[in-house]
């Protein structure tokens, strides 16, 4: 009986290991005049993953462009419906799949959407996506409610005793020195908390702190938009696109067209070729 059990376990382990090695995923390739980006899409967001793969397989992303580019923020593209001149009633949306742990760190792919005022369910565009560039933050910035800090600081500088601080604020704002402006407000944070009796901090996870203080990203988008993939090779291409000169509505003056293709590969091959580590289920 013991021998039978041991044989059964050995066979089970063998089948398990073979299935792990042979398990496949979809590798996404995005070709542009700046080079190629390779990405994977997350199983945790099946509706977004399936929709993107279907559009790519059908060639519908081809000849769309990265039509909105903001350096140190993101590059957005994939307007299939606009390219195909579909009537707006055919511009379908996808239910939000906002998952804990899928955050807006550099290189992540997320779905564009309409604002909360007309889209309180945070449903995603059926085609448009963006790739995060963002920036690196200090830990103090991340743990601070910057919106509340700004509002509290603005009230503080209206006091007659803070004329010099108000003048400095105005100078930095007019010069668009926003990093210096944020630093000035953060330097006053403890003073503001004591003066107004408020708490200017916000909850944030260790994962967010680690990501945004190292590779960077756009933390204010977390829990608002669906993150459904990640660029695993070719981030330098995204950086080049982000440097494009833009005109009205942040559209590159020299269009950046894309071609998107899909290849099914063993996960083990993707890991070996691109150094991507799949999370254990």
MARBA-427646 format. One record per residue: residue number from 0; x, y, z of N, C-alpha, C in turn; chain; residue in three letters. Coordinates in steps of 0.05 Angstrom, whole numbers, always signed. Layout:
REM residues N
NUM / X / Y / Z / X / Y / Z / X / Y / Z / A / ALA
...
***
This chain:
REM residues 281
0 / +17 / -24 / +0 / +0 / +0 / +0 / +17 / +25 / +0 / A / UNK
1 / +38 / +25 / +16 / +56 / +48 / +17 / +69 / +53 / -9 / A / UNK
2 / +77 / +30 / -23 / +90 / +33 / -49 / +71 / +46 / -69 / A / UNK
3 / +46 / +38 / -68 / +26 / +49 / -86 / +23 / +79 / -82 / A / UNK
4 / +21 / +87 / -56 / +18 / +115 / -50 / +42 / +131 / -59 / A / UNK
5 / +66 / +121 / -55 / +90 / +134 / -64 / +91 / +137 / -95 / A / UNK
6 / +82 / +116 / -108 / +82 / +117 / -138 / +62 / +138 / -147 / A / UNK
7 / +39 / +139 / -133 / +18 / +158 / -140 / +28 / +187 / -137 / A / UNK
8 / +42 / +192 / -114 / +53 / +218 / -109 / +74 / +226 / -130 / A / UNK
9 / +91 / +206 / -137 / +111 / +212 / -157 / +99 / +219 / -184 / A / UNK
10 / +78 / +204 / -192 / +64 / +209 / -217 / +51 / +237 / -216 / A / UNK
11 / +38 / +243 / -193 / +24 / +268 / -190 / +43 / +292 / -193 / A / UNK
12 / +66 / +289 / -179 / +86 / +311 / -180 / +97 / +314 / -208 / A / UNK
13 / +101 / +291 / -222 / +111 / +293 / -249 / +92 / +307 / -268 / A / UNK
14 / +66 / +301 / -265 / +45 / +314 / -281 / +44 / +344 / -274 / A / UNK
15 / +46 / +350 / -248 / +45 / +378 / -239 / +68 / +394 / -250 / A / UNK
16 / +92 / +383 / -250 / +115 / +397 / -260 / +114 / +402 / -290 / A / UNK
17 / +104 / +381 / -304 / +102 / +383 / -333 / +81 / +405 / -340 / A / UNK
18 / +59 / +406 / -325 / +38 / +426 / -331 / +48 / +454 / -325 / A / UNK
19 / +65 / +457 / -305 / +76 / +483 / -299 / +95 / +493 / -322 / A / UNK
20 / +111 / +474 / -331 / +129 / +481 / -353 / +115 / +488 / -379 / A / UNK
21 / +93 / +472 / -384 / +79 / +475 / -410 / +57 / +496 / -409 / A / UNK
22 / +49 / +506 / -385 / +28 / +526 / -383 / +35 / +551 / -400 / A / UNK
23 / +16 / +560 / -416 / +22 / +581 / -435 / +9 / +608 / -427 / A / UNK
24 / +19 / +629 / -439 / +8 / +656 / -435 / +11 / +671 / -462 / A / UNK
25 / -2 / +694 / -463 / +0 / +710 / -487 / +21 / +732 / -484 / A / UNK
26 / +39 / +733 / -503 / +60 / +754 / -503 / +50 / +776 / -523 / A / UNK
27 / +48 / +800 / -514 / +39 / +823 / -530 / +64 / +838 / -541 / A / UNK
28 / +63 / +844 / -567 / +84 / +859 / -579 / +72 / +885 / -591 / A / UNK
29 / +83 / +908 / -583 / +73 / +934 / -592 / +96 / +947 / -608 / A / UNK
30 / +93 / +948 / -634 / +113 / +960 / -652 / +108 / +989 / -657 / A / UNK
31 / +129 / +1006 / -655 / +128 / +1034 / -661 / +153 / +1043 / -675 / A / UNK
32 / +154 / +1067 / -685 / +178 / +1077 / -699 / +201 / +1081 / -680 / A / UNK
33 / +195 / +1081 / -654 / +217 / +1083 / -634 / +228 / +1056 / -625 / A / UNK
34 / +215 / +1035 / -634 / +223 / +1008 / -626 / +199 / +992 / -617 / A / UNK
35 / +205 / +969 / -605 / +183 / +950 / -597 / +182 / +947 / -567 / A / UNK
36 / +157 / +944 / -557 / +152 / +938 / -529 / +139 / +911 / -527 / A / UNK
37 / +146 / +896 / -507 / +134 / +870 / -502 / +120 / +871 / -475 / A / UNK
38 / +97 / +858 / -474 / +81 / +859 / -449 / +67 / +833 / -444 / A / UNK
39 / +59 / +830 / -419 / +41 / +808 / -411 / +16 / +821 / -399 / A / UNK
40 / -6 / +807 / -399 / -31 / +816 / -387 / -39 / +798 / -364 / A / UNK
41 / -51 / +809 / -344 / -56 / +795 / -319 / -81 / +777 / -319 / A / UNK
42 / -78 / +753 / -308 / -101 / +735 / -305 / -121 / +746 / -286 / A / UNK
43 / -112 / +763 / -267 / -131 / +774 / -247 / -151 / +793 / -259 / A / UNK
44 / -147 / +802 / -284 / -165 / +820 / -298 / -174 / +807 / -324 / A / UNK
45 / -189 / +785 / -323 / -195 / +769 / -346 / -211 / +783 / -368 / A / UNK
46 / -229 / +801 / -360 / -245 / +815 / -381 / -228 / +833 / -397 / A / UNK
47 / -210 / +848 / -384 / -192 / +866 / -398 / -172 / +851 / -415 / A / UNK
48 / -161 / +829 / -403 / -142 / +813 / -418 / -154 / +801 / -443 / A / UNK
49 / -177 / +789 / -440 / -191 / +777 / -463 / -198 / +797 / -485 / A / UNK
50 / -207 / +820 / -476 / -215 / +841 / -496 / -191 / +851 / -511 / A / UNK
51 / -169 / +856 / -497 / -144 / +866 / -510 / -134 / +845 / -531 / A / UNK
52 / -133 / +820 / -522 / -123 / +799 / -540 / -141 / +796 / -565 / A / UNK
53 / -167 / +798 / -561 / -186 / +796 / -584 / -181 / +819 / -604 / A / UNK
54 / -178 / +843 / -594 / -173 / +866 / -611 / -146 / +863 / -626 / A / UNK
55 / -126 / +854 / -611 / -99 / +851 / -624 / -99 / +829 / -645 / A / UNK
56 / -112 / +806 / -639 / -113 / +785 / -658 / -127 / +793 / -684 / A / UNK
57 / -147 / +810 / -681 / -163 / +819 / -704 / -149 / +842 / -719 / A / UNK
58 / -125 / +851 / -709 / -111 / +872 / -722 / -123 / +900 / -718 / A / UNK
59 / -141 / +902 / -699 / -156 / +928 / -697 / -140 / +950 / -684 / A / UNK
60 / -119 / +943 / -669 / -101 / +963 / -657 / -82 / +975 / -679 / A / UNK
61 / -77 / +960 / -700 / -58 / +969 / -720 / -67 / +995 / -733 / A / UNK
62 / -48 / +1014 / -735 / -53 / +1040 / -746 / -68 / +1059 / -728 / A / UNK
63 / -72 / +1050 / -702 / -79 / +1070 / -682 / -53 / +1083 / -672 / A / UNK
64 / -55 / +1104 / -657 / -31 / +1118 / -648 / -32 / +1124 / -618 / A / UNK
65 / -8 / +1130 / -608 / -6 / +1141 / -581 / -14 / +1170 / -584 / A / UNK
66 / -39 / +1176 / -579 / -50 / +1202 / -585 / -49 / +1222 / -562 / A / UNK
67 / -42 / +1213 / -538 / -40 / +1231 / -515 / -15 / +1224 / -500 / A / UNK
68 / +4 / +1243 / -498 / +30 / +1237 / -486 / +37 / +1260 / -466 / A / UNK
69 / +42 / +1252 / -441 / +49 / +1272 / -421 / +74 / +1261 / -406 / A / UNK
70 / +96 / +1275 / -410 / +121 / +1266 / -399 / +120 / +1265 / -368 / A / UNK
71 / +132 / +1245 / -357 / +132 / +1240 / -328 / +104 / +1232 / -318 / A / UNK
72 / +87 / +1224 / -336 / +60 / +1215 / -329 / +53 / +1189 / -343 / A / UNK
73 / +46 / +1190 / -369 / +38 / +1166 / -384 / +36 / +1172 / -414 / A / UNK
74 / +35 / +1150 / -429 / +29 / +1152 / -458 / +3 / +1136 / -463 / A / UNK
75 / -16 / +1147 / -477 / -42 / +1135 / -481 / -47 / +1131 / -511 / A / UNK
76 / -59 / +1108 / -517 / -66 / +1103 / -545 / -86 / +1081 / -548 / A / UNK
77 / -88 / +1070 / -573 / -107 / +1048 / -578 / -135 / +1056 / -583 / A / UNK
78 / -140 / +1079 / -595 / -168 / +1088 / -601 / -179 / +1074 / -625 / A / UNK
79 / -185 / +1049 / -621 / -196 / +1032 / -643 / -222 / +1043 / -654 / A / UNK
80 / -240 / +1052 / -636 / -266 / +1060 / -644 / -265 / +1086 / -661 / A / UNK
81 / -247 / +1104 / -653 / -243 / +1129 / -668 / -231 / +1123 / -696 / A / UNK
82 / -211 / +1105 / -696 / -198 / +1098 / -722 / -219 / +1085 / -741 / A / UNK
83 / -236 / +1069 / -731 / -256 / +1055 / -747 / -281 / +1072 / -753 / A / UNK
84 / -281 / +1097 / -741 / -303 / +1115 / -745 / -330 / +1102 / -737 / A / UNK
85 / -330 / +1088 / -715 / -354 / +1075 / -705 / -372 / +1096 / -692 / A / UNK
86 / -398 / +1094 / -694 / -416 / +1113 / -680 / -412 / +1109 / -650 / A / UNK
87 / -416 / +1130 / -634 / -410 / +1129 / -606 / -427 / +1108 / -591 / A / UNK
88 / -450 / +1101 / -601 / -466 / +1081 / -587 / -453 / +1053 / -589 / A / UNK
89 / -433 / +1050 / -606 / -419 / +1025 / -609 / -392 / +1025 / -593 / A / UNK
90 / -386 / +1047 / -579 / -362 / +1048 / -563 / -367 / +1034 / -536 / A / UNK
91 / -364 / +1008 / -536 / -370 / +993 / -512 / -350 / +998 / -490 / A / UNK
92 / -358 / +991 / -466 / -341 / +994 / -442 / -339 / +966 / -429 / A / UNK
93 / -320 / +964 / -410 / -314 / +939 / -396 / -317 / +944 / -366 / A / UNK
94 / -330 / +926 / -351 / -333 / +930 / -322 / -305 / +933 / -309 / A / UNK
95 / -304 / +950 / -289 / -278 / +954 / -275 / -268 / +928 / -263 / A / UNK
96 / -242 / +924 / -264 / -229 / +901 / -251 / -206 / +912 / -234 / A / UNK
97 / -212 / +929 / -216 / -192 / +942 / -199 / -184 / +923 / -177 / A / UNK
98 / -159 / +913 / -177 / -151 / +892 / -159 / -130 / +902 / -139 / A / UNK
99 / -131 / +894 / -114 / -110 / +901 / -95 / -83 / +891 / -104 / A / UNK
100 / -63 / +907 / -102 / -36 / +899 / -109 / -29 / +906 / -138 / A / UNK
101 / -49 / +911 / -155 / -43 / +920 / -183 / -42 / +950 / -183 / A / UNK
102 / -19 / +961 / -180 / -16 / +990 / -177 / -3 / +1003 / -201 / A / UNK
103 / -3 / +1029 / -202 / +7 / +1045 / -225 / +37 / +1050 / -223 / A / UNK
104 / +53 / +1029 / -220 / +82 / +1033 / -221 / +91 / +1034 / -250 / A / UNK
105 / +115 / +1044 / -254 / +126 / +1048 / -281 / +124 / +1023 / -298 / A / UNK
106 / +114 / +1026 / -323 / +112 / +1004 / -341 / +86 / +989 / -340 / A / UNK
107 / +69 / +995 / -321 / +43 / +982 / -319 / +25 / +992 / -342 / A / UNK
108 / +7 / +974 / -351 / -13 / +981 / -371 / -40 / +982 / -358 / A / UNK
109 / -55 / +1004 / -363 / -81 / +1007 / -351 / -101 / +1017 / -372 / A / UNK
110 / -126 / +1014 / -365 / -148 / +1022 / -384 / -157 / +1051 / -379 / A / UNK
111 / -159 / +1066 / -401 / -169 / +1093 / -399 / -200 / +1091 / -394 / A / UNK
112 / -211 / +1113 / -384 / -240 / +1113 / -380 / -250 / +1142 / -377 / A / UNK
113 / -276 / +1145 / -378 / -288 / +1171 / -372 / -288 / +1176 / -343 / A / UNK
114 / -290 / +1202 / -335 / -289 / +1210 / -307 / -312 / +1201 / -290 / A / UNK
115 / -308 / +1203 / -264 / -328 / +1193 / -245 / -355 / +1207 / -247 / A / UNK
116 / -355 / +1232 / -256 / -380 / +1247 / -258 / -400 / +1234 / -277 / A / UNK
117 / -390 / +1222 / -298 / -407 / +1208 / -318 / -404 / +1178 / -317 / A / UNK
118 / -385 / +1169 / -301 / -378 / +1140 / -300 / -372 / +1131 / -272 / A / UNK
119 / -391 / +1133 / -254 / -385 / +1126 / -226 / -377 / +1097 / -221 / A / UNK
120 / -384 / +1079 / -240 / -377 / +1051 / -237 / -348 / +1047 / -246 / A / UNK
121 / -335 / +1067 / -257 / -307 / +1066 / -266 / -302 / +1045 / -287 / A / UNK
122 / -322 / +1042 / -305 / -320 / +1024 / -327 / -298 / +1034 / -347 / A / UNK
123 / -284 / +1015 / -359 / -261 / +1021 / -376 / -270 / +1025 / -405 / A / UNK
124 / -254 / +1041 / -419 / -257 / +1042 / -448 / -253 / +1014 / -460 / A / UNK
125 / -268 / +1008 / -481 / -265 / +982 / -494 / -240 / +979 / -510 / A / UNK
126 / -224 / +1001 / -514 / -200 / +998 / -530 / -176 / +1014 / -520 / A / UNK
127 / -181 / +1038 / -510 / -159 / +1056 / -503 / -145 / +1047 / -477 / A / UNK
128 / -118 / +1048 / -478 / -102 / +1040 / -456 / -79 / +1060 / -452 / A / UNK
129 / -66 / +1060 / -429 / -43 / +1077 / -425 / -21 / +1061 / -411 / A / UNK
130 / +4 / +1070 / -416 / +28 / +1057 / -404 / +40 / +1078 / -385 / A / UNK
131 / +45 / +1070 / -361 / +54 / +1089 / -340 / +84 / +1095 / -343 / A / UNK
132 / +91 / +1120 / -342 / +119 / +1129 / -339 / +122 / +1139 / -310 / A / UNK
133 / +108 / +1161 / -303 / +108 / +1171 / -276 / +135 / +1182 / -268 / A / UNK
134 / +139 / +1183 / -242 / +164 / +1193 / -230 / +169 / +1180 / -204 / A / UNK
135 / +193 / +1184 / -193 / +200 / +1172 / -167 / +193 / +1192 / -145 / A / UNK
136 / +180 / +1183 / -124 / +171 / +1199 / -102 / +187 / +1194 / -77 / A / UNK
137 / +187 / +1214 / -59 / +198 / +1210 / -33 / +177 / +1197 / -15 / A / UNK
138 / +186 / +1183 / +6 / +166 / +1170 / +23 / +148 / +1191 / +36 / A / UNK
139 / +158 / +1214 / +42 / +142 / +1235 / +55 / +119 / +1244 / +36 / A / UNK
140 / +124 / +1245 / +10 / +103 / +1252 / -9 / +81 / +1231 / -9 / A / UNK
141 / +90 / +1206 / -8 / +71 / +1183 / -11 / +53 / +1181 / +13 / A / UNK
142 / +63 / +1185 / +37 / +46 / +1182 / +60 / +30 / +1207 / +67 / A / UNK
143 / +33 / +1228 / +51 / +18 / +1253 / +55 / -5 / +1256 / +36 / A / UNK
144 / -28 / +1265 / +47 / -51 / +1271 / +30 / -45 / +1299 / +17 / A / UNK
145 / -33 / +1298 / -7 / -23 / +1322 / -19 / -45 / +1342 / -26 / A / UNK
146 / -69 / +1332 / -32 / -91 / +1350 / -37 / -99 / +1366 / -12 / A / UNK
147 / -102 / +1351 / +10 / -109 / +1364 / +35 / -86 / +1382 / +45 / A / UNK
148 / -61 / +1373 / +41 / -38 / +1390 / +48 / -39 / +1417 / +33 / A / UNK
149 / -45 / +1415 / +7 / -46 / +1439 / -10 / -68 / +1458 / +0 / A / UNK
150 / -91 / +1447 / +6 / -114 / +1463 / +15 / -107 / +1476 / +42 / A / UNK
151 / -95 / +1461 / +60 / -89 / +1471 / +87 / -67 / +1492 / +85 / A / UNK
152 / -47 / +1487 / +68 / -25 / +1506 / +65 / -35 / +1533 / +53 / A / UNK
153 / -54 / +1531 / +34 / -65 / +1555 / +22 / -80 / +1572 / +42 / A / UNK
154 / -94 / +1559 / +60 / -108 / +1574 / +82 / -87 / +1587 / +100 / A / UNK
155 / -66 / +1573 / +105 / -45 / +1582 / +124 / -32 / +1608 / +113 / A / UNK
156 / -26 / +1609 / +87 / -11 / +1632 / +77 / -29 / +1656 / +73 / A / UNK
157 / -55 / +1653 / +78 / -73 / +1677 / +77 / -71 / +1694 / +102 / A / UNK
158 / -59 / +1682 / +123 / -56 / +1697 / +148 / -36 / +1719 / +145 / A / UNK
159 / -41 / +1741 / +158 / -24 / +1765 / +155 / +4 / +1760 / +164 / A / UNK
160 / +9 / +1741 / +181 / +36 / +1735 / +191 / +52 / +1719 / +172 / A / UNK
161 / +40 / +1710 / +150 / +54 / +1693 / +131 / +57 / +1705 / +103 / A / UNK
162 / +61 / +1731 / +102 / +63 / +1745 / +76 / +87 / +1735 / +60 / A / UNK
163 / +110 / +1732 / +73 / +134 / +1723 / +58 / +130 / +1695 / +46 / A / UNK
164 / +117 / +1677 / +62 / +112 / +1650 / +52 / +93 / +1651 / +28 / A / UNK
165 / +73 / +1669 / +29 / +54 / +1671 / +7 / +68 / +1681 / -18 / A / UNK
166 / +86 / +1700 / -15 / +100 / +1711 / -38 / +118 / +1690 / -51 / A / UNK
167 / +131 / +1674 / -34 / +148 / +1652 / -44 / +131 / +1631 / -59 / A / UNK
168 / +107 / +1625 / -48 / +89 / +1607 / -60 / +81 / +1617 / -88 / A / UNK
169 / +74 / +1642 / -90 / +66 / +1654 / -115 / +88 / +1653 / -136 / A / UNK
170 / +113 / +1659 / -127 / +136 / +1658 / -146 / +140 / +1630 / -157 / A / UNK
171 / +139 / +1610 / -140 / +143 / +1583 / -149 / +120 / +1573 / -168 / A / UNK
172 / +96 / +1582 / -161 / +73 / +1574 / -177 / +74 / +1586 / -205 / A / UNK
173 / +80 / +1612 / -206 / +82 / +1625 / -232 / +105 / +1614 / -249 / A / UNK
174 / +126 / +1606 / -236 / +149 / +1594 / -250 / +145 / +1565 / -257 / A / UNK
175 / +122 / +1554 / -248 / +116 / +1525 / -252 / +137 / +1507 / -240 / A / UNK
176 / +148 / +1516 / -218 / +167 / +1499 / -203 / +152 / +1482 / -183 / A / UNK
177 / +137 / +1463 / -193 / +119 / +1448 / -176 / +133 / +1429 / -156 / A / UNK
178 / +156 / +1418 / -164 / +171 / +1401 / -145 / +180 / +1418 / -121 / A / UNK
179 / +190 / +1442 / -127 / +199 / +1459 / -105 / +175 / +1468 / -88 / A / UNK
180 / +153 / +1472 / -101 / +128 / +1480 / -87 / +119 / +1458 / -68 / A / UNK
181 / +120 / +1433 / -78 / +112 / +1410 / -61 / +131 / +1408 / -37 / A / UNK
182 / +157 / +1412 / -42 / +177 / +1410 / -20 / +171 / +1432 / +1 / A / UNK
183 / +164 / +1456 / -8 / +159 / +1477 / +11 / +135 / +1470 / +28 / A / UNK
184 / +114 / +1459 / +16 / +90 / +1452 / +32 / +96 / +1429 / +51 / A / UNK
185 / +112 / +1409 / +41 / +119 / +1387 / +59 / +136 / +1395 / +82 / A / UNK
186 / +153 / +1415 / +78 / +169 / +1426 / +100 / +152 / +1438 / +122 / A / UNK
187 / +128 / +1447 / +114 / +110 / +1460 / +134 / +89 / +1440 / +145 / A / UNK
188 / +91 / +1416 / +137 / +70 / +1396 / +143 / +65 / +1394 / +174 / A / UNK
189 / +86 / +1389 / +189 / +83 / +1385 / +218 / +72 / +1411 / +231 / A / UNK
190 / +81 / +1433 / +222 / +71 / +1459 / +232 / +42 / +1463 / +227 / A / UNK
191 / +34 / +1455 / +202 / +5 / +1458 / +194 / -12 / +1439 / +211 / A / UNK
192 / -3 / +1414 / +215 / -18 / +1395 / +231 / -23 / +1406 / +259 / A / UNK
193 / -2 / +1418 / +271 / -5 / +1428 / +298 / -22 / +1453 / +299 / A / UNK
194 / -19 / +1471 / +279 / -33 / +1496 / +278 / -63 / +1492 / +275 / A / UNK
195 / -71 / +1474 / +256 / -99 / +1470 / +250 / -111 / +1445 / +264 / A / UNK
196 / -94 / +1430 / +277 / -103 / +1406 / +291 / -114 / +1385 / +271 / A / UNK
197 / -100 / +1381 / +249 / -109 / +1362 / +229 / -88 / +1340 / +224 / A / UNK
198 / -97 / +1318 / +213 / -79 / +1296 / +205 / -76 / +1297 / +175 / A / UNK
199 / -52 / +1302 / +165 / -47 / +1305 / +136 / -36 / +1280 / +123 / A / UNK
200 / -37 / +1258 / +138 / -27 / +1233 / +126 / -49 / +1216 / +115 / A / UNK
201 / -42 / +1197 / +98 / -62 / +1179 / +86 / -51 / +1150 / +87 / A / UNK
202 / -68 / +1130 / +87 / -59 / +1102 / +88 / -45 / +1095 / +61 / A / UNK
203 / -24 / +1079 / +63 / -10 / +1070 / +39 / +4 / +1044 / +46 / A / UNK
204 / +6 / +1026 / +27 / +17 / +1000 / +32 / +47 / +999 / +29 / A / UNK
205 / +60 / +980 / +42 / +89 / +978 / +38 / +96 / +973 / +9 / A / UNK
206 / +79 / +958 / -6 / +84 / +953 / -34 / +85 / +980 / -50 / A / UNK
207 / +66 / +998 / -44 / +66 / +1023 / -58 / +91 / +1040 / -51 / A / UNK
208 / +98 / +1040 / -26 / +122 / +1055 / -18 / +147 / +1045 / -32 / A / UNK
209 / +150 / +1018 / -33 / +173 / +1006 / -46 / +174 / +1013 / -75 / A / UNK
210 / +151 / +1010 / -89 / +150 / +1015 / -118 / +154 / +1044 / -125 / A / UNK
211 / +140 / +1062 / -112 / +141 / +1090 / -120 / +165 / +1105 / -111 / A / UNK
212 / +180 / +1094 / -91 / +206 / +1107 / -83 / +230 / +1095 / -98 / A / UNK
213 / +225 / +1075 / -115 / +247 / +1062 / -130 / +243 / +1066 / -160 / A / UNK
214 / +224 / +1050 / -172 / +220 / +1052 / -201 / +202 / +1076 / -208 / A / UNK
215 / +185 / +1084 / -189 / +167 / +1107 / -194 / +140 / +1098 / -205 / A / UNK
216 / +124 / +1118 / -212 / +98 / +1114 / -223 / +79 / +1137 / -217 / A / UNK
217 / +53 / +1131 / -217 / +32 / +1152 / -212 / +13 / +1142 / -191 / A / UNK
218 / +20 / +1145 / -166 / +4 / +1134 / -144 / -24 / +1144 / -141 / A / UNK
219 / -29 / +1169 / -151 / -56 / +1180 / -147 / -77 / +1167 / -164 / A / UNK
220 / -69 / +1150 / -183 / -88 / +1135 / -200 / -96 / +1108 / -188 / A / UNK
221 / -82 / +1099 / -167 / -88 / +1074 / -155 / -117 / +1073 / -144 / A / UNK
222 / -129 / +1050 / -148 / -157 / +1045 / -139 / -177 / +1061 / -155 / A / UNK
223 / -169 / +1073 / -176 / -187 / +1089 / -193 / -190 / +1078 / -221 / A / UNK
224 / -169 / +1066 / -231 / -168 / +1055 / -258 / -159 / +1026 / -258 / A / UNK
225 / -168 / +1010 / -277 / -160 / +982 / -279 / -133 / +979 / -291 / A / UNK
226 / -114 / +968 / -275 / -87 / +960 / -285 / -89 / +931 / -294 / A / UNK
227 / -82 / +926 / -319 / -87 / +899 / -329 / -63 / +886 / -343 / A / UNK
228 / -40 / +899 / -343 / -16 / +888 / -356 / +9 / +902 / -348 / A / UNK
229 / +31 / +893 / -360 / +57 / +904 / -354 / +76 / +901 / -377 / A / UNK
230 / +91 / +922 / -383 / +112 / +921 / -403 / +136 / +907 / -391 / A / UNK
231 / +145 / +885 / -403 / +167 / +870 / -391 / +193 / +873 / -407 / A / UNK
232 / +192 / +886 / -429 / +216 / +894 / -444 / +209 / +917 / -463 / A / UNK
233 / +227 / +936 / -464 / +223 / +959 / -482 / +214 / +984 / -469 / A / UNK
234 / +219 / +987 / -442 / +211 / +1011 / -429 / +224 / +1036 / -440 / A / UNK
235 / +248 / +1032 / -452 / +262 / +1055 / -464 / +246 / +1066 / -488 / A / UNK
236 / +230 / +1049 / -501 / +213 / +1058 / -522 / +191 / +1076 / -511 / A / UNK
237 / +179 / +1068 / -489 / +159 / +1085 / -476 / +171 / +1112 / -469 / A / UNK
238 / +196 / +1112 / -459 / +209 / +1137 / -451 / +213 / +1155 / -475 / A / UNK
239 / +220 / +1144 / -498 / +224 / +1160 / -522 / +197 / +1172 / -532 / A / UNK
240 / +176 / +1156 / -530 / +150 / +1166 / -538 / +142 / +1189 / -520 / A / UNK
241 / +148 / +1186 / -494 / +140 / +1207 / -474 / +155 / +1233 / -480 / A / UNK
242 / +177 / +1232 / -494 / +193 / +1256 / -500 / +183 / +1270 / -525 / A / UNK
243 / +164 / +1259 / -539 / +154 / +1271 / -564 / +143 / +1299 / -559 / A / UNK
244 / +148 / +1317 / -578 / +137 / +1344 / -576 / +107 / +1342 / -582 / A / UNK
245 / +91 / +1356 / -566 / +62 / +1353 / -569 / +49 / +1380 / -576 / A / UNK
246 / +25 / +1378 / -587 / +9 / +1401 / -593 / -16 / +1402 / -575 / A / UNK
247 / -38 / +1412 / -586 / -63 / +1413 / -570 / -71 / +1385 / -560 / A / UNK
248 / -82 / +1384 / -536 / -92 / +1360 / -523 / -70 / +1339 / -520 / A / UNK
249 / -45 / +1348 / -517 / -22 / +1331 / -512 / -17 / +1310 / -534 / A / UNK
250 / -26 / +1317 / -558 / -22 / +1298 / -581 / +5 / +1303 / -594 / A / UNK
251 / +21 / +1282 / -598 / +47 / +1285 / -611 / +44 / +1298 / -639 / A / UNK
252 / +61 / +1318 / -644 / +60 / +1332 / -670 / +67 / +1312 / -693 / A / UNK
253 / +87 / +1295 / -687 / +94 / +1274 / -706 / +81 / +1248 / -696 / A / UNK
254 / +60 / +1238 / -710 / +45 / +1216 / -700 / +62 / +1191 / -693 / A / UNK
255 / +55 / +1178 / -671 / +68 / +1153 / -663 / +48 / +1130 / -667 / A / UNK
256 / +50 / +1117 / -690 / +31 / +1095 / -697 / +40 / +1070 / -683 / A / UNK
257 / +22 / +1052 / -680 / +28 / +1026 / -668 / +17 / +1003 / -684 / A / UNK
258 / +30 / +980 / -681 / +21 / +954 / -691 / +23 / +935 / -668 / A / UNK
259 / +1 / +921 / -663 / +0 / +903 / -639 / -5 / +874 / -648 / A / UNK
260 / +12 / +856 / -639 / +9 / +828 / -646 / +10 / +811 / -620 / A / UNK
261 / +1 / +787 / -622 / -1 / +769 / -599 / +11 / +742 / -606 / A / UNK
262 / +27 / +731 / -588 / +39 / +704 / -592 / +35 / +688 / -567 / A / UNK
263 / +24 / +664 / -569 / +21 / +647 / -546 / +47 / +631 / -542 / A / UNK
264 / +58 / +633 / -517 / +84 / +620 / -510 / +82 / +607 / -483 / A / UNK
265 / +98 / +587 / -478 / +100 / +575 / -451 / +109 / +597 / -431 / A / UNK
266 / +97 / +597 / -408 / +105 / +617 / -388 / +135 / +614 / -381 / A / UNK
267 / +145 / +589 / -382 / +173 / +585 / -376 / +191 / +599 / -396 / A / UNK
268 / +182 / +599 / -422 / +198 / +612 / -443 / +197 / +643 / -440 / A / UNK
269 / +174 / +653 / -432 / +171 / +682 / -427 / +189 / +690 / -404 / A / UNK
270 / +189 / +674 / -383 / +206 / +681 / -360 / +236 / +680 / -367 / A / UNK
271 / +243 / +660 / -383 / +271 / +657 / -390 / +280 / +680 / -409 / A / UNK
272 / +264 / +686 / -428 / +272 / +706 / -448 / +270 / +735 / -438 / A / UNK
273 / +250 / +740 / -421 / +245 / +768 / -413 / +250 / +773 / -383 / A / UNK
274 / +257 / +752 / -368 / +263 / +756 / -340 / +239 / +762 / -323 / A / UNK
275 / +215 / +756 / -333 / +191 / +762 / -318 / +184 / +739 / -300 / A / UNK
276 / +178 / +745 / -275 / +171 / +724 / -255 / +141 / +724 / -251 / A / UNK
277 / +129 / +701 / -258 / +100 / +698 / -253 / +95 / +694 / -223 / A / UNK
278 / +73 / +705 / -213 / +66 / +701 / -185 / +54 / +673 / -183 / A / UNK
279 / +60 / +660 / -161 / +48 / +633 / -156 / +19 / +636 / -149 / A / UNK
280 / +2 / +619 / -160 / -26 / +620 / -154 / -32 / +607 / -127 / A / UNK
***
